[in-house]
């Protein structure tokens, strides 16, 4: 073996040590190069074939190879050991560990925020059960007996007079039959409809109802101001409101309420489908017939009511394209909420 060959072998062995992936690979290399039948001892044995005048240089080279190789292996083994051996030593170069805290669900966030906004306007939270009577969910809300929403294809009926509420509006009836005006309530809660699930429908969703009833005169302008305040607080200062005429059995007049698109401020964009407006709520002045049903003197009281979908606001506010994301607990979605 020549000196040049020796150097080549040395370089090769050091490269292999550097590339060793784990302790086992390192041990293989140790056996291969430094073991009793390894390459380095074998080269040592060839010393007798080297020309006598070259022997000192050659011998020094082999010894140097052995020590360099041993040092490289020790360093490499030490590096592999370090994380464990270091124990409680602080290594500022390691990436930080994310503590993975939980986060409030968008539905909870919208409910909590809405409640806080309406609290500031003097509304308090009222609650009602998910299982309702026909009277509270339909009849007292002035819904005629033939109304299609009462069909078994639209409503989950549990018994002749028992159903899963299709709206939070029955809480209006519960409160008015138990309390005298003035009444200023909001009612967040679950609602149920026999809808086929798709990107914008779910058989189980959330609504928030609002009701203000008083013996003092209340106008549609009061309703509009209240919802305009809510829009701005919820969506940002550019969110105005507009009313479009509509029909609900329990309000007269009835309106549908649009928020000016909070993304483009009414200019038209993808979020509002170029219209500048996003449909948010149903509302209106409480129909005197509802007051009759709850036993209020309908000549002496008046008020407004409104109801909106919590999911709808969450989807618009947080840019969630599919309502199912809110229920499926897909970690890829939930992780975005942090
Ligand atoms: N309950 C209606 C619905 O589910 C929403 C609604 C409209 C509620 C008008 C109201 C109202 O209180 O006045 O579509």
Boltz pocket constraint, residues with backbone or C-beta under 6 A from the ligand:
constraints:
  - pocket:
      binder: B
      contacts: [[A, 166], [A, 167], [A, 168], [A, 169], [A, 209], [A, 210], [A, 248], [A, 250], [A, 251], [A, 255], [A, 281], [A, 282], [A, 283], [A, 284], [A, 304], [A, 305], [A, 306], [A, 307], [A, 308]]
      max_distance: 6.0
